[in-house]
């Protein structure tokens, strides 16, 4: 699913259903130490998504190794790789690429359902809420509030490795572009409302991404190409 949203240079591994539960997948000792006190649900998510990440490393010809959380929980990848991971009920995925191919990337998957009451107002700008109402009228089969939330998560995951800073939900104005009326896929642009990262002397002012709704999930991906 997420593989459809990313360039061919990105190695993507996904797991659905029982494969996303993390049963029987070994962890490295360093990883075990990170979740020694975690509840069973967190342990399973942690394990399953790292199994995906190691398979993605193998696709790129990189020896698999531990994936430890760094600052603000962002995964620390082996030298020469950049990547992103996501996990929700019944699904997990990891996407990795060699650092010479892209500057950054972010992926996210969410259950394709309406956001809990009050969440949209906390994460969406008034302009975004207005656009979502228009999309809901023209494309009622998509939960646009959940899709916007996922897009903001992907934007943050692409932003943080470049800046090391927090990006609030309200610091990026995202405009989602649907496909044809029967499509459940499209693109989006996130206009940054704070100074963007400098990449090779060039200020990035917006991130571009793609989205898809499939198999009961809403998924998004952002890639930041090299200038």
N, CA, C and O of each residue as an XYZ file, in Angstrom:
908
protein
N       0.824     -1.201      0.000
C       0.000      0.000      0.000
C       0.863      1.258      0.000
O       0.782      2.065     -0.926
N       1.687      1.431      1.029
C       2.557      2.615      1.087
C       3.593      2.590     -0.033
O       4.049      3.638     -0.490
N       3.956      1.399     -0.467
C       4.930      1.291     -1.556
C       4.451      2.042     -2.796
O       5.266      2.571     -3.551
N       3.132      2.094     -3.012
C       2.576      2.791     -4.172
C       2.800      4.298     -4.100
O       2.709      4.986     -5.117
N       3.087      4.809     -2.924
C       3.210      6.251     -2.726
C       4.638      6.762     -2.837
O       4.861      7.973     -2.824
N       5.608      5.862     -2.946
C       7.015      6.245     -2.843
C       7.789      5.910     -4.115
O       7.380      5.033     -4.876
N       8.906      6.605     -4.350
C       9.730      6.294     -5.526
C      10.270      4.869     -5.471
O      10.359      4.267     -4.401
N      10.625      4.344     -6.631
C      11.122      2.977     -6.710
C      12.429      2.758     -5.981
O      12.767      1.616     -5.669
N      13.181      3.820     -5.698
C      14.450      3.680     -4.984
C      14.255      3.368     -3.506
O      15.203      2.972     -2.827
N      13.019      3.544     -2.994
C      12.731      3.321     -1.579
C      12.337      1.865     -1.362
O      11.453      1.347     -2.044
N      12.991      1.211     -0.416
C      12.648     -0.167     -0.044
C      11.549     -0.122      1.008
O      11.733      0.451      2.082
N      10.419     -0.721      0.702
C       9.265     -0.711      1.604
C       8.899     -2.137      1.972
O       8.826     -3.008      1.105
N       8.671     -2.376      3.242
C       8.171     -3.667      3.723
C       6.971     -3.397      4.612
O       7.035     -2.585      5.535
N       5.874     -4.089      4.321
C       4.633     -3.905      5.059
C       4.168     -5.233      5.640
O       4.493     -6.297      5.112
N       3.412     -5.168      6.719
C       2.833     -6.364      7.328
C       1.391     -6.061      7.703
O       1.091     -5.011      8.272
N       0.503     -6.995      7.377
C      -0.917     -6.842      7.654
C      -1.375     -7.935      8.607
O      -0.780     -9.011      8.670
N      -2.428     -7.648      9.338
C      -3.073     -8.654     10.167
C      -2.138     -9.258     11.186
O      -1.442     -8.545     11.909
N      -2.124    -10.589     11.241
C      -1.298    -11.296     12.222
C       0.175    -11.006     12.088
O       0.901    -11.023     13.082
N       0.638    -10.738     10.865
C       2.056    -10.447     10.664
C       2.456     -9.121     11.307
O       3.639     -8.865     11.529
N       1.458     -8.274     11.605
C       1.757     -6.983     12.220
C       1.724     -7.044     13.742
O       1.802     -6.011     14.407
N       1.608     -8.245     14.294
C       1.541     -8.381     15.746
C       2.899     -8.584     16.393
O       3.050     -8.421     17.604
N       3.894     -8.941     15.578
C       5.234     -9.070     16.120
C       5.500    -10.344     16.892
O       6.478    -10.405     17.636
N       4.667    -11.366     16.745
C       4.875    -12.611     17.472
C       6.092    -13.364     16.942
O       6.197    -13.615     15.741
N       6.989    -13.715     17.819
C       8.102    -14.581     17.441
C       9.261    -13.903     16.757
O      10.237    -14.572     16.419
N       9.197    -12.596     16.538
C      10.285    -11.891     15.874
C      11.296    -11.434     16.924
O      10.946    -10.670     17.824
N      12.529    -11.886     16.822
C      13.511    -11.562     17.870
C      13.952    -10.104     17.816
O      13.995     -9.485     16.752
N      14.272     -9.584     18.971
C      14.839     -8.251     19.076
C      16.304     -8.348     19.459
O      16.735     -9.342     20.044
N      17.072     -7.313     19.130
C      18.450     -7.226     19.592
C      18.443     -6.842     21.076
O      17.492     -6.221     21.550
N      19.489     -7.206     21.803
C      19.525     -6.877     23.231
C      19.316     -5.396     23.517
O      18.658     -5.033     24.492
N      19.886     -4.526     22.650
C      19.722     -3.088     22.870
C      18.248     -2.684     22.743
O      17.768     -1.814     23.469
N      17.542     -3.327     21.813
C      16.125     -3.035     21.633
C      15.303     -3.576     22.802
O      14.373     -2.925     23.277
N      15.659     -4.765     23.251
C      14.973     -5.359     24.402
C      15.052     -4.422     25.604
O      14.085     -4.276     26.352
N      16.200     -3.794     25.783
C      16.375     -2.900     26.923
C      15.435     -1.695     26.838
O      14.972     -1.194     27.862
N      15.156     -1.232     25.618
C      14.308     -0.065     25.431
C      12.880     -0.342     25.896
O      12.229      0.538     26.460
N      12.390     -1.566     25.662
C      10.979     -1.856     25.963
C      10.841     -2.845     27.120
O       9.829     -3.535     27.240
N      11.843     -2.905     27.950
C      11.817     -3.868     29.061
C      10.591     -3.678     29.949
O      10.068     -4.657     30.482
N      10.124     -2.454     30.119
C       8.989     -2.163     30.990
C       7.699     -1.883     30.212
O       6.701     -1.458     30.794
N       7.722     -2.120     28.904
C       6.570     -1.771     28.072
C       5.432     -2.768     28.231
O       5.656     -3.938     28.543
N       4.206     -2.295     28.014
C       3.048     -3.191     28.021
C       3.100     -4.060     26.767
O       3.825     -3.761     25.818
N       2.320     -5.139     26.780
C       2.395     -6.118     25.693
C       2.062     -5.503     24.335
O       2.724     -5.816     23.346
N       1.056     -4.641     24.266
C       0.686     -4.025     22.981
C       1.845     -3.217     22.415
O       2.167     -3.347     21.233
N       2.471     -2.392     23.231
C       3.610     -1.587     22.788
C       4.752     -2.488     22.360
O       5.411     -2.206     21.360
N       5.000     -3.555     23.084
C       6.089     -4.476     22.757
C       5.870     -5.106     21.375
O       6.798     -5.218     20.574
N       4.628     -5.513     21.118
C       4.334     -6.146     19.835
C       4.492     -5.166     18.675
O       5.047     -5.518     17.634
N       4.006     -3.938     18.855
C       4.163     -2.929     17.806
C       5.642     -2.656     17.532
O       6.078     -2.629     16.381
N       6.390     -2.459     18.589
C       7.827     -2.181     18.497
C       8.544     -3.296     17.733
O       9.387     -3.036     16.874
N       8.195     -4.538     18.060
C       8.854     -5.688     17.451
C       8.481     -5.844     15.982
O       9.351     -6.059     15.138
N       7.203     -5.739     15.679
C       6.732     -5.975     14.316
C       7.300     -4.961     13.334
O       7.740     -5.334     12.247
N       7.297     -3.676     13.705
C       7.756     -2.670     12.764
C       9.269     -2.768     12.559
O       9.770     -2.415     11.491
N       9.994     -3.241     13.562
C      11.435     -3.429     13.388
C      11.755     -4.636     12.520
O      12.777     -4.654     11.834
N      10.908     -5.623     12.543
C      11.070     -6.732     11.606
C      10.932     -6.235     10.172
O      11.685     -6.652      9.292
N       9.960     -5.336      9.935
C       9.817     -4.728      8.612
C      11.064     -3.927      8.242
O      11.540     -4.001      7.110
N      11.588     -3.163      9.197
C      12.763     -2.329      8.928
C      13.965     -3.185      8.558
O      14.725     -2.825      7.659
N      14.148     -4.299      9.230
C      15.305     -5.150      8.920
C      15.174     -5.792      7.540
O      16.163     -5.962      6.828
N      13.962     -6.142      7.177
C      13.766     -6.676      5.822
C      14.026     -5.607      4.769
O      14.551     -5.907      3.697
N      13.665     -4.370      5.065
C      13.949     -3.276      4.135
C      15.452     -3.054      4.005
O      15.946     -2.787      2.910
N      16.183     -3.162      5.118
C      17.643     -3.067      5.049
C      18.209     -4.138      4.116
O      19.087     -3.860      3.299
N      17.704     -5.347      4.246
C      18.187     -6.436      3.405
C      17.894     -6.175      1.934
O      18.701     -6.522      1.072
N      16.755     -5.571      1.640
C      16.429     -5.214      0.256
C      17.467     -4.263     -0.329
O      17.764     -4.306     -1.523
N      18.015     -3.400      0.534
C      19.012     -2.423      0.078
C      20.436     -2.967      0.166
O      21.394     -2.257     -0.139
N      20.575     -4.221      0.579
C      21.898     -4.814      0.695
C      22.666     -4.379      1.917
O      23.895     -4.452      1.948
N      21.940     -3.923      2.934
C      22.559     -3.472      4.185
C      22.358     -4.534      5.245
O      21.231     -4.996      5.425
N      23.410     -4.949      5.964
C      23.235     -5.940      7.030
C      22.217     -5.446      8.058
O      22.327     -4.311      8.522
N      21.239     -6.260      8.423
C      20.245     -5.816      9.403
C      20.857     -5.583     10.770
O      21.804     -6.267     11.159
N      20.325     -4.630     11.489
C      20.832     -4.310     12.816
C      19.744     -3.688     13.657
O      18.617     -3.526     13.187
N      20.053     -3.334     14.889
C      19.050     -2.741     15.784
C      18.606     -1.368     15.299
O      19.378     -0.619     14.699
N      17.355     -1.061     15.570
C      16.805      0.268     15.274
C      16.353      0.857     16.605
O      15.296      0.512     17.132
N      17.175      1.747     17.128
C      16.915      2.314     18.447
C      16.282      3.691     18.328
O      16.600      4.436     17.401
N      15.392      4.042     19.250
C      14.806      5.386     19.217
C      15.817      6.429     19.662
O      16.553      6.233     20.629
N      15.837      7.542     18.938
C      16.703      8.653     19.308
C      15.879      9.770     19.908
O      14.902      9.530     20.617
N      16.288     11.010     19.614
C      15.599     12.177     20.162
C      14.135     12.191     19.744
O      13.822     11.977     18.573
N      13.238     12.442     20.692
C      11.789     12.458     20.471
C      11.276     11.149     19.860
O      10.222     11.131     19.225
N      12.015     10.067     20.051
C      11.577      8.764     19.585
C      11.865      8.471     18.129
O      11.536      7.388     17.646
N      12.476      9.415     17.409
C      12.768      9.191     15.991
C      13.768      8.043     15.836
O      14.751      7.991     16.576
N      13.544      7.122     14.894
C      14.461      5.985     14.740
C      15.841      6.426     14.288
O      15.974      7.340     13.475
N      16.867      5.773     14.817
C      18.244      6.011     14.398
C      18.631      4.922     13.408
O      18.660      3.740     13.752
N      18.927      5.325     12.183
C      19.204      4.380     11.106
C      20.700      4.173     10.924
O      21.490      5.026     11.328
N      21.110      3.048     10.321
C      22.528      2.860     10.006
C      23.047      3.974      9.107
O      22.286      4.572      8.346
N      24.332      4.249      9.194
C      24.943      5.284      8.351
C      24.616      5.025      6.885
O      24.680      3.895      6.401
N      24.266      6.101      6.199
C      23.989      5.998      4.769
C      22.545      5.710      4.430
O      22.187      5.626      3.255
N      21.697      5.555      5.458
C      20.282      5.289      5.213
C      19.426      6.363      5.872
O      19.794      6.922      6.906
N      18.285      6.643      5.262
C      17.240      7.425      5.903
C      15.955      6.613      5.783
O      15.823      5.773      4.894
N      15.017      6.868      6.678
C      13.807      6.065      6.618
C      12.736      6.553      7.557
O      12.880      7.570      8.236
N      11.648      5.791      7.576
C      10.503      6.113      8.416
C       9.733      4.834      8.682
O       9.787      3.892      7.891
N       9.008      4.799      9.812
C       8.207      3.642     10.181
C       6.830      4.104     10.638
O       6.650      5.246     11.059
N       5.862      3.193     10.546
C       4.523      3.495     11.047
C       3.860      2.217     11.511
O       4.180      1.124     11.044
N       2.923      2.374     12.448
C       2.207      1.219     12.981
C       0.828      1.653     13.449
O       0.688      2.675     14.121
N      -0.183      0.883     13.096
C      -1.517      1.056     13.652
C      -2.144     -0.320     13.759
O      -1.516     -1.312     13.390
N      -3.361     -0.402     14.253
C      -3.984     -1.695     14.500
C      -4.026     -2.540     13.229
O      -4.651     -2.167     12.237
N      -3.348     -3.684     13.279
C      -3.374     -4.612     12.153
C      -2.480     -4.264     10.990
O      -2.599     -4.873      9.927
N      -1.589     -3.305     11.153
C      -0.731     -2.903     10.036
C       0.539     -2.248     10.550
O       0.508     -1.504     11.530
N       1.652     -2.524      9.890
C       2.881     -1.775     10.139
C       3.714     -1.756      8.868
O       3.547     -2.604      7.991
N       4.609     -0.783      8.776
C       5.444     -0.637      7.578
C       6.716      0.121      7.913
O       6.762      0.927      8.842
N       7.746     -0.162      7.130
C       9.004      0.581      7.205
C       9.434      0.918      5.786
O       9.286      0.104      4.875
N       9.964      2.121      5.602
C      10.444      2.577      4.298
C      11.853      3.127      4.470
O      12.079      4.028      5.278
N      12.802      2.581      3.708
C      14.196      3.017      3.804
C      14.750      3.298      2.422
O      14.335      2.695      1.433
N      15.701      4.229      2.371
C      16.345      4.588      1.120
C      17.764      5.039      1.421
O      18.050      5.527      2.515
N      18.635      4.879      0.467
C      20.001      5.376      0.640
C      19.986      6.902      0.644
O      19.241      7.527     -0.110
N      20.810      7.486      1.494
C      20.783      8.932      1.695
C      21.163      9.715      0.441
O      20.859     10.904      0.350
N      21.816      9.081     -0.519
C      22.131      9.767     -1.769
C      20.931      9.955     -2.667
O      20.976     10.753     -3.604
N      19.848      9.224     -2.395
C      18.660      9.277     -3.246
C      17.687     10.375     -2.829
O      17.135     11.073     -3.680
N      17.473     10.530     -1.525
C      16.528     11.516     -1.012
C      17.147     12.242      0.172
O      18.132     11.780      0.748
N      16.564     13.383      0.533
C      17.004     14.129      1.708
C      16.301     13.607      2.954
O      16.920     13.457      4.008
N      14.994     13.330      2.827
C      14.224     12.838      3.960
C      12.933     12.219      3.437
O      12.533     12.448      2.295
N      12.289     11.430      4.297
C      10.974     10.899      3.959
C      10.201     10.623      5.243
O      10.782     10.471      6.317
N       8.877     10.562      5.107
C       8.017     10.251      6.239
C       6.816      9.460      5.770
O       6.247      9.765      4.722
N       6.418      8.442      6.530
C       5.238      7.665      6.197
C       4.334      7.561      7.423
O       4.797      7.638      8.561
N       3.038      7.386      7.170
C       2.095      7.193      8.268
C       0.896      6.423      7.756
O       0.496      6.576      6.602
N       0.319      5.590      8.620
C      -0.919      4.874      8.324
C      -1.841      4.972      9.526
O      -1.401      4.895     10.674
N      -3.122      5.143      9.246
C      -4.138      5.285     10.283
C      -5.358      4.453      9.901
O      -5.584      4.200      8.717
N      -6.146      4.024     10.885
C      -7.429      3.394     10.543
C      -8.286      4.388      9.765
O      -8.388      5.555     10.144
N      -8.904      3.921      8.669
C      -9.730      4.822      7.867
C     -11.087      4.985      8.549
O     -12.053      4.291      8.231
N     -11.130      5.910      9.482
C     -12.324      6.172     10.264
C     -12.302      7.624     10.697
O     -11.263      8.281     10.625
N     -13.423      8.122     11.139
C     -13.503      9.511     11.597
C     -12.638      9.702     12.837
O     -12.541      8.816     13.686
N     -12.007     10.880     12.927
C     -11.229     11.202     14.115
C     -12.147     11.307     15.339
O     -13.314     11.673     15.204
N     -11.636     10.995     16.512
C     -12.432     11.208     17.728
C     -12.861     12.669     17.850
O     -12.186     13.569     17.350
N     -13.970     12.886     18.509
C     -14.522     14.229     18.669
C     -13.508     15.176     19.318
O     -12.885     14.842     20.326
N     -13.358     16.336     18.735
C     -12.479     17.362     19.280
C     -11.061     17.337     18.743
O     -10.330     18.315     18.898
N     -10.652     16.235     18.112
C      -9.269     16.129     17.640
C      -9.032     17.035     16.434
O      -8.004     17.707     16.359
N      -9.974     17.059     15.490
C      -9.770     17.866     14.285
C      -9.534     19.324     14.639
O      -8.643     19.959     14.075
N     -10.312     19.860     15.556
C     -10.164     21.271     15.939
C      -8.794     21.537     16.561
O      -8.292     22.659     16.497
N      -8.190     20.515     17.160
C      -6.884     20.680     17.803
C      -5.731     20.593     16.809
O      -4.651     21.122     17.073
N      -5.944     19.930     15.661
C      -4.822     19.690     14.744
C      -4.953     20.420     13.415
O      -3.988     20.478     12.652
N      -6.125     20.978     13.119
C      -6.353     21.576     11.795
C      -6.586     23.073     11.888
O      -7.302     23.546     12.770
N      -5.985     23.807     10.983
C      -6.211     25.236     10.856
C      -7.631     25.505     10.328
O      -8.218     24.633      9.688
N      -8.184     26.685     10.585
C      -9.513     27.002     10.031
C      -9.574     26.832      8.514
O     -10.575     26.345      7.987
N      -8.515     27.227      7.808
C      -8.511     27.063      6.346
C      -8.557     25.587      5.962
O      -9.225     25.220      4.995
N      -7.860     24.746      6.703
C      -7.878     23.316      6.418
C      -9.260     22.732      6.684
O      -9.749     21.912      5.908
N      -9.885     23.149      7.769
C     -11.220     22.648      8.079
C     -12.219     23.024      6.999
O     -13.099     22.232      6.661
N     -12.089     24.227      6.455
C     -12.969     24.645      5.365
C     -12.764     23.765      4.140
O     -13.731     23.343      3.507
N     -11.514     23.488      3.807
C     -11.251     22.634      2.648
C     -11.800     21.226      2.853
O     -12.333     20.618      1.925
N     -11.666     20.714      4.072
C     -12.151     19.364      4.348
C     -13.661     19.271      4.151
O     -14.165     18.256      3.671
N     -14.376     20.320      4.517
C     -15.829     20.295      4.315
C     -16.168     20.215      2.826
O     -17.118     19.536      2.436
N     -15.398     20.902      2.008
C     -15.615     20.819      0.567
C     -15.297     19.438      0.018
O     -16.022     18.914     -0.829
N     -14.218     18.855      0.501
C     -13.848     17.500      0.056
C     -14.895     16.482      0.493
O     -15.232     15.571     -0.263
N     -15.404     16.631      1.701
C     -16.418     15.691      2.195
C     -17.679     15.757      1.341
O     -18.366     14.751      1.166
N     -17.981     16.925      0.816
C     -19.163     17.073     -0.033
C     -18.951     16.411     -1.394
O     -19.850     15.750     -1.914
N     -17.751     16.593     -1.971
C     -17.503     16.071     -3.320
C     -17.035     14.619     -3.327
O     -17.243     13.911     -4.313
N     -16.403     14.164     -2.237
C     -15.869     12.801     -2.146
C     -16.238     12.222     -0.773
O     -15.367     12.071      0.083
N     -17.515     11.898     -0.557
C     -17.963     11.501      0.784
C     -17.463     10.151      1.262
O     -17.637      9.817      2.434
N     -16.847      9.363      0.387
C     -16.392      8.028      0.802
C     -15.091      8.060      1.603
O     -14.694      7.042      2.170
N     -14.424      9.212      1.659
C     -13.131      9.334      2.343
C     -13.311     10.098      3.654
O     -14.008     11.112      3.700
N     -12.676      9.603      4.719
C     -12.642     10.322      5.990
C     -11.488     11.332      5.916
O     -10.354     11.029      6.287
N     -11.801     12.524      5.434
C     -10.758     13.506      5.160
C     -10.090     14.018      6.425
O      -8.923     14.407      6.393
N     -10.813     14.024      7.540
C     -10.189     14.472      8.784
C      -9.057     13.532      9.196
O      -7.989     13.977      9.616
N      -9.304     12.235      9.069
C      -8.257     11.257      9.407
C      -7.101     11.344      8.422
O      -5.941     11.207      8.812
N      -7.406     11.569      7.161
C      -6.357     11.671      6.153
C      -5.476     12.890      6.411
O      -4.257     12.824      6.253
N      -6.093     14.000      6.807
C      -5.297     15.192      7.144
C      -4.387     14.906      8.329
O      -3.216     15.286      8.319
N      -4.912     14.243      9.343
C      -4.098     13.892     10.513
C      -2.898     13.049     10.086
O      -1.775     13.296     10.526
N      -3.135     12.050      9.224
C      -2.033     11.200      8.753
C      -1.006     12.009      7.974
O       0.198     11.815      8.142
N      -1.478     12.915      7.122
C      -0.551     13.739      6.342
C       0.323     14.594      7.255
O       1.511     14.770      6.984
N      -0.249     15.123      8.327
C       0.541     15.938      9.261
C       1.592     15.080      9.972
O       2.696     15.549     10.250
N       1.247     13.834     10.262
C       2.222     12.930     10.864
C       3.377     12.666      9.894
O       4.539     12.694     10.299
N       3.073     12.412      8.633
C       4.132     12.165      7.646
C       5.015     13.390      7.455
O       6.233     13.268      7.321
N       4.400     14.574      7.444
C       5.172     15.810      7.308
C       6.143     15.947      8.481
O       7.316     16.269      8.288
N       5.650     15.701      9.692
C       6.532     15.822     10.855
C       7.695     14.827     10.781
O       8.831     15.173     11.106
N       7.412     13.600     10.357
C       8.466     12.585     10.290
C       9.528     12.940      9.256
O      10.691     12.572      9.415
N       9.140     13.654      8.194
C      10.124     14.118      7.213
C      10.852     15.364      7.702
O      12.024     15.570      7.386
N      10.157     16.189      8.473
C      10.711     17.448      8.982
C      11.773     17.235     10.056
O      12.845     17.839     10.005
N      11.471     16.373     11.031
C      12.303     16.305     12.223
C      13.764     15.926     11.948
O      14.652     16.556     12.520
N      14.061     14.921     11.094
C      15.473     14.600     10.851
C      16.263     15.755     10.243
O      17.487     15.801     10.366
N      15.572     16.688      9.589
C      16.254     17.816      8.955
C      16.462     18.988      9.897
O      17.315     19.839      9.645
N      15.696     19.045     10.977
C      15.722     20.211     11.854
C      16.046     19.887     13.303
O      16.626     20.710     14.012
N      15.671     18.678     13.752
C      15.801     18.338     15.160
C      14.852     19.134     16.041
O      15.048     19.219     17.253
N      13.826     19.716     15.435
C      12.882     20.555     16.165
C      11.469     20.010     16.052
O      11.127     19.310     15.099
N      10.652     20.347     17.052
C       9.244     20.010     17.030
C       8.534     20.849     15.962
O       8.869     22.017     15.767
N       7.557     20.256     15.273
C       6.687     20.975     14.349
C       5.257     20.759     14.819
O       4.750     19.637     14.789
N       4.614     21.825     15.249
C       3.252     21.714     15.744
C       2.289     21.420     14.596
O       2.550     21.774     13.446
N       1.173     20.767     14.924
C       0.161     20.467     13.910
C      -0.281     21.728     13.169
O      -0.601     21.669     11.982
N      -0.300     22.860     13.859
C      -0.811     24.095     13.270
C       0.269     24.917     12.589
O       0.025     26.058     12.196
N       1.468     24.346     12.443
C       2.566     25.066     11.786
C       2.792     24.613     10.348
O       3.800     24.964      9.735
N       1.862     23.839      9.814
C       1.900     23.461      8.401
C       0.472     23.468      7.880
O      -0.413     22.852      8.472
N       0.250     24.158      6.784
C      -1.072     24.261      6.170
C      -1.123     23.280      5.004
O      -0.452     23.470      3.990
N      -1.926     22.227      5.159
C      -1.939     21.146      4.184
C      -3.174     21.240      3.298
O      -4.300     21.321      3.788
N      -2.947     21.227      1.994
C      -4.033     21.194      1.018
C      -4.002     19.844      0.319
O      -3.021     19.494     -0.338
N      -5.080     19.093      0.464
C      -5.165     17.751     -0.100
C      -5.845     17.817     -1.458
O      -6.888     18.453     -1.612
N      -5.243     17.153     -2.444
C      -5.811     17.104     -3.786
C      -6.346     15.703     -4.047
O      -5.574     14.744     -4.045
N      -7.650     15.562     -4.272
C      -8.189     14.246     -4.591
C      -7.948     13.900     -6.050
O      -7.631     14.770     -6.862
N      -8.101     12.618     -6.375
C      -8.057     12.201     -7.766
C      -9.439     12.358     -8.385
O     -10.196     13.256     -8.016
N      -9.761     11.477     -9.328
C     -11.087     11.464     -9.919
C     -12.110     11.095     -8.849
O     -11.739     10.529     -7.821
N     -13.385     11.401     -9.065
C     -14.403     11.108     -8.042
C     -14.414      9.668     -7.555
O     -14.791      9.411     -6.412
N     -14.009      8.727     -8.397
C     -14.010      7.316     -7.985
C     -12.677      6.875     -7.391
O     -12.556      5.742     -6.926
N     -11.675      7.751     -7.400
C     -10.354      7.394     -6.888
C     -10.307      7.529     -5.371
O     -10.997      8.364     -4.786
N      -9.485      6.699     -4.747
C      -9.201      6.834     -3.318
C      -7.691      7.012     -3.157
O      -7.054      6.359     -2.331
N      -7.146      7.901     -3.959
C      -5.723      8.227     -3.897
C      -5.541      9.617     -4.483
O      -6.366     10.087     -5.266
N      -4.448     10.271     -4.096
C      -4.183     11.598     -4.603
C      -2.911     12.162     -4.005
O      -2.055     11.413     -3.537
N      -2.784     13.477     -4.019
C      -1.581     14.121     -3.499
C      -1.930     15.195     -2.491
O      -3.105     15.472     -2.248
N      -0.912     15.797     -1.906
C      -1.120     16.929     -1.005
C       0.150     17.767     -0.941
O       1.242     17.293     -1.253
N      -0.014     19.015     -0.532
C       1.115     19.923     -0.314
C       0.989     20.522      1.068
O      -0.083     20.978      1.467
N       2.096     20.519      1.798
C       2.154     21.100      3.141
C       2.988     22.363      3.078
O       4.209     22.304      2.929
N       2.335     23.499      3.191
C       3.031     24.779      3.224
C       3.479     25.041      4.654
O       2.648     25.142      5.556
N       4.785     25.151      4.869
C       5.296     25.384      6.212
C       5.030     26.822      6.630
O       5.257     27.749      5.853
N       4.549     27.009      7.851
C       4.235     28.331      8.373
C       5.310     28.837      9.321
O       5.157     29.886      9.947
N       6.389     28.091      9.420
C       7.588     28.482     10.158
C       8.769     28.302      9.205
O       8.634     27.607      8.197
N       9.922     28.909      9.496
C      11.062     28.742      8.595
C      11.404     27.268      8.392
O      11.590     26.523      9.353
N      11.482     26.866      7.137
C      11.767     25.478      6.809
C      13.252     25.163      6.908
O      14.071     26.066      7.083
N      13.603     23.876      6.797
C      15.011     23.486      6.888
C      15.817     23.955      5.691
O      15.296     24.094      4.585
N      17.094     24.195      5.932
C      18.019     24.501      4.852
C      18.655     23.211      4.362
O      19.220     22.453      5.151
N      18.564     22.962      3.070
C      19.154     21.776      2.463
C      20.070     22.229      1.338
O      19.607     22.742      0.319
N      21.363     22.039      1.524
C      22.369     22.466      0.551
C      22.175     23.942      0.189
O      22.227     24.324     -0.979
N      21.951     24.756      1.220
C      21.822     26.188      1.023
C      20.469     26.647      0.530
O      20.270     27.841      0.303
N      19.524     25.718      0.357
C      18.203     26.076     -0.163
C      17.160     25.877      0.928
O      17.093     24.818      1.551
N      16.348     26.907      1.152
C      15.300     26.836      2.160
C      14.094     26.076      1.607
O      13.551     26.441      0.564
N      13.683     25.030      2.302
C      12.492     24.277      1.910
C      11.279     24.922      2.567
O      11.212     25.021      3.792
N      10.337     25.355      1.767
C       9.168     26.064      2.274
C       7.907     25.217      2.258
O       6.900     25.581      2.865
N       7.964     24.082      1.561
C       6.791     23.217      1.484
C       7.235     21.779      1.245
O       8.270     21.528      0.629
N       6.443     20.848      1.738
C       6.659     19.417      1.500
C       5.516     18.898      0.631
O       4.364     19.298      0.799
N       5.845     18.012     -0.289
C       4.837     17.381     -1.135
C       4.685     15.914     -0.754
O       5.657     15.246     -0.403
N       3.465     15.432     -0.829
C       3.207     14.052     -0.459
C       2.102     13.435     -1.285
O       1.493     14.084     -2.136
N       1.856     12.159     -1.013
C       0.790     11.416     -1.690
C      -0.004     10.644     -0.642
O       0.493     10.375      0.452
N      -1.233     10.292     -0.981
C      -2.088      9.559     -0.052
C      -2.866      8.461     -0.776
O      -3.038      8.491     -1.994
N      -3.325      7.503      0.007
C      -4.145      6.413     -0.522
C      -5.041      5.895      0.593
O      -4.649      5.882      1.760
N      -6.224      5.477      0.234
C      -7.138      4.783      1.145
C      -7.367      3.392      0.583
O      -7.824      3.227     -0.548
N      -7.039      2.395      1.395
C      -7.068      1.020      0.909
C      -7.094      0.064      2.102
O      -6.451      0.318      3.120
N      -7.826     -1.012      1.973
C      -7.845     -2.067      2.989
C      -8.176     -1.543      4.386
O      -7.609     -1.996      5.381
N      -9.097     -0.587      4.449
C      -9.511     -0.048      5.730
C      -8.508      0.888      6.371
O      -8.617      1.185      7.561
N      -7.528      1.362      5.606
C      -6.488      2.232      6.135
C      -6.367      3.505      5.300
O      -6.642      3.503      4.100
N      -5.958      4.573      5.943
C      -5.575      5.804      5.261
C      -4.076      5.959      5.434
O      -3.584      6.012      6.561
N      -3.348      6.032      4.336
C      -1.884      6.090      4.397
C      -1.376      7.299      3.627
O      -1.947      7.695      2.611
N      -0.285      7.879      4.136
C       0.332      9.038      3.490
C       1.842      8.871      3.469
O       2.414      8.129      4.268
N       2.471      9.569      2.547
C       3.936      9.544      2.466
C       4.432     10.883      1.932
O       3.838     11.469      1.027
N       5.524     11.348      2.507
C       6.190     12.579      2.076
C       7.622     12.237      1.697
O       8.300     11.508      2.421
N       8.083     12.757      0.574
C       9.497     12.623      0.223
C      10.074     14.013     -0.001
O       9.424     14.889     -0.571
N      11.302     14.197      0.456
C      12.019     15.444      0.231
C      13.186     15.133     -0.694
O      14.194     14.582     -0.252
N      13.061     15.480     -1.977
C      14.119     15.145     -2.936
C      15.347     16.020     -2.737
O      15.282     17.069     -2.097
N      16.446     15.582     -3.285
C      17.647     16.415     -3.252
C      17.479     17.573     -4.214
O      16.894     17.406     -5.284
N      17.988     18.762     -3.848
C      17.835     19.921     -4.731
C      18.456     19.653     -6.099
O      18.422     20.519     -6.973
